[in-house]
């Protein structure tokens, strides 16, 4: 009698799904704080 053959399925690499989202960094420079507020508002809108 032959020993049973162990079959190990190949691990299929998961494809990246494009969900339409992009990573964005918002940089700002400010002396009065106005640009910081605008940058934060922009991030919230995105």
N, C-alpha and C positions, 0 to 999 in steps of 0.2 A: 504494500500500500504506500502511495506517495504522500508526503506531508502536504497539507493545504498551502496554496500559494496566497500570500498576503498581497492584496492590491491596495496601494495607497494612491488616492486620487491626486492629480497635480493641482497645486494651488494656483488658481487663476488670479493674475494680477488685476486688481480693481482699476477700471478706467476712471479717470477724473471726469466728473460731470461738470460742464460749464453751466453754473447757475446764474450767469449774467452779472455776477457781482465782481467788483474790482477793489483791490486794496488801494487806498489813497492816503497819503500823508499830507497834512496841512502844516506848512511852516509860516511863521509870522515874525515880524520884527516890530517892536513898538517902544515908544518912550512914554506915551501917555496911557497905554492900556486899550486904546481904541482897536488896534489890529488884533489884539488877543480876543476881545469880545467878538469881533467879526469872524475870526477863525473858529471860535467855539460855536457860533451860530451856524457857520457853514458846515461844520462836522455834524451838527444835529440834523440839518436839512438833508444831508447825504444819507 
